[in-house]
Amino acid sequence: MPKRVLIALTSHSVLGSTGRPTGFYVSEAAVPWEVFTEAGIEVGLVSVAGGRPPQDGEDPGDPVQARFLADERIAAQLADTPAAGAVDPAPYDAILFAGGHGTMWDFPGDPGLAALGRGIYESGGIVAAVCHGPAALVGLTLSDGSHLVAGKKVAAFTNAEEEAVGLAGVVPFLLADRLIEQGAVHVPADDFTAHTIADGRLITGQNPASARGVAERVVSALL
C-alpha cells in the first residue's frame, strides 16, 4: 500500500481587521504535493471548516502551482474539502499543516485539526508544518495532556519576518513567541531563507522557501 499524507489548509479568508483577503499560501501546498506525488505518496486535502478553502499568494507563472491547481484530483478536492473534524486519522502516515496567514486565526486549538495531528503522531506517524502552518501546533496536546511541541526544536515564521511583511500588529499573536510559551525550542534562521528542522517525528519549516525541504524530510522519514 502506498503511503498517505494529509495536507491541512486554513478556512479563514480575512486578514484581521484590515479587510484584506488571505487563505492558504498556494505554494506551501503545491510544492509538497509535487514532492509527495513524485515519491509515490498519495495526497489528501482537508480544511478547518470544509468546502472550498480560500487561496493566497498564487503565482500564475509558477509551473508547480499551475500543475497543482490543474490536477484533476486536486481540483476536485479543493472544490469541496472535508472538514478536519470529519476525517479519520487512521489511514494517514503523516499530516502537513500548510501555511498562509489565515492559519493564525483558525488553526490554533481547532479540535478537528488537533485530533488529526494527535492521532497520526500517536500512531507513529509524522506531523509536519511550514511557515504559519505551525499555528496548528499551538494548543495541540497529546493524550497525556502535554503539548506536542514541548521540548522539541521547531522552525516557524519568525517575529522578524512578521515585522518585515508589516503584519506583526495584525496577526492575533506572534507565532514564534506562542510556540516558545508552550515549551518549544524555536530555532530561527535568516529572514526568508530556506530552513527546516526535524526533531523526531516533528518536521517544521520557517517560511514558504522551506516548503520543499519540509516535504523532502517527510518523504525521507516515510520511505
N, C-alpha and C positions, 0 to 999 in steps of 0.2 A: 504494500500500500504506500502511495506517495505521502510525504509529509504535508501537513496542512498548517497554514499561517493565517491568522485573522488580522486584518488592518482596521483599527478603530478610528473613526472620524468624528469631529465635532458636529453638532447640530445648531450651534449658536451663530447667528448671522449679522449681529450688530456690534460695532466696536465701542462698547461702553456708551457714554453719553454723547459721543461725537456724531452719532447717526451714520457713520461711515460703515460700509459693508465689510464683513470678514467671513471666515469659514475655515475649512481645512486647506492647508497650503498644498496645492496640487502636486508639486514636485516631491513632497515628502511622502506621498502615497505612490506616485508614479515610478520613482526610481527604485524603491524597494520592491514594488510589483515586478518590475523588469528583472531585477536581480533574482528574486524568488522563482519566477516562471522559467528563467533560463536555467535554473538549477533543478527544474522538475518538481518544484514545490507548488501545491495548489494554494491559491489565494482567495480568501473570502473577505467581504467588507461588512462592517457593522457601524452603526452610528448611535449616538446617545438616544435620540428620540425616534429614530426610524424615518423612513421616507427618503426624499432626495436631500442629501446634505449640502449646505452652501459651500461654494468654492472660493478660494482666494489665491492670488499670486499666479494665476495661469499665464504661461508664456507660450503663445501660439507658435513661436519659432523654435520651440524645444521639441525635437523629434521624439524624445522619450515620453513627454507629456501627451503629445499628439497620438502616439501609439496606445497609451493607456486609455485615453478618453474615447478612442475609436474602437477599442477592442470590444467585440460583441458581448462577451461575458461580463466585462467590467461595466459597460454601458447599461446592461440590464440590471446589474446590482446597484449602480448609482441611482437608477431611476426609482428604486424602492428598497433601500437598505433595511434590514431588520433592526429593531431597537435592541440595544445591548441586553436589556433585561429578558428578552425573549430567546436568547441564544444559549445553547448548551455548550459549556467549555470543553466537554469531554473529547470531541473529535479533533481538537486542535493541539498542535505541538508547540505553538508559540503565538503570542499576540504582540503586535507592534502598534503603539499609540502614535499616530501621525500628528504633527503639529499644525500650526496656524493659530493666530491669536484667539480665535473663537474658543479654543480649548480651555482658556483661562477662566471662562465663565461656567462651562457645563461639565468639564472633566472632573474637577476635584470633588471627591465624595460621592460621585454618582454611583448608586448601589449596583446598577447593572454592569457598569464597567469594572467596578471593584470585584464583583463576583466572577467575572471572566478572568481578570488578572489573577485573583486568588486561586481559582480553580485550576487554571493552567499551571501556575507556579507550583502549587502544592501537589500536582500530579507529575512533577518532574520536568515540566515544560519551561519555556523561556519567556520572560517578559522584557520587551524592548520598547524604547521610546526615543523620539527625536525632537529637538528644538523646544517647542512648547508642549509637545506630547507628554513629557514627564509631569505635567499638571495632573494626569491621571493617577500618578503615584502619591499625590497629596491626599491623605486620608485613606489610602489603600492599606488595610490591615490584614494580617494573616489570621488563621483560625485561633491562634493563641493570643490575639489582641495586639501583637507587636506590629509596628509599621514595617512594611516590606523593605523600605529604604534604610532602616535603622542600621548604622554601622557599615553601610555599603558606599563605595565610591560611585559617584554619578556625574554625568555631564548634562547640562541643560542650558537653555538660553540664559545668558548672564545678565547681571544688573547693568553692566557697561553696554552691552548690546541693546538692552531695552532703552537705555538713555539715548543711544546713538540713533535709534529709529523714532525717537520722540514720543514713546508710549509709556514711559515709566510712570507718568501721572494718570494714565488712562486705565491700564490693567488693574484688576481688583487687588493684586498683591504682586510682589516681585518673586518670581518662581524660585530662583536660587535660594533666596532667604527662607522661603517656606519649606523647601526640602531640607535645609540645614536644621530648621526648627524641629523637624520630625526625625532627626538623627542621621541624616545623610551626610556624607563627606563630599561636598561639592568641589570638583576639580575643574577650574576654568582654563581655557587656552586663550590665545589672542582673539580679538573680536573677528567674527565671521570667517574663521579658519576651520577647516575640517578637523573634528576632534571627537573621538569615540572612546568609550570606556566599557570594558566587560568586567563585572565583578560577580563571579559565579554565573548564575543564570539570569542576571540582570544586565542588560546591554543598553547603553544610552548614548545619545549624540547631542552636541551642543547647538546646532543650527542647521539650516537647510543644506549647507555644504557637507554635512555629516551623514546625510540620509543613506548614501551608498555604503559608507563604511559600517554603519549600523546593520544594514541588511546583509552585508558580506559576513559580518561576525555571526549573525543569526544562522546563516547558511552553514558556516564552518562548524557551529555548535550542533546543528541538526544532522549533518551528513557525514 
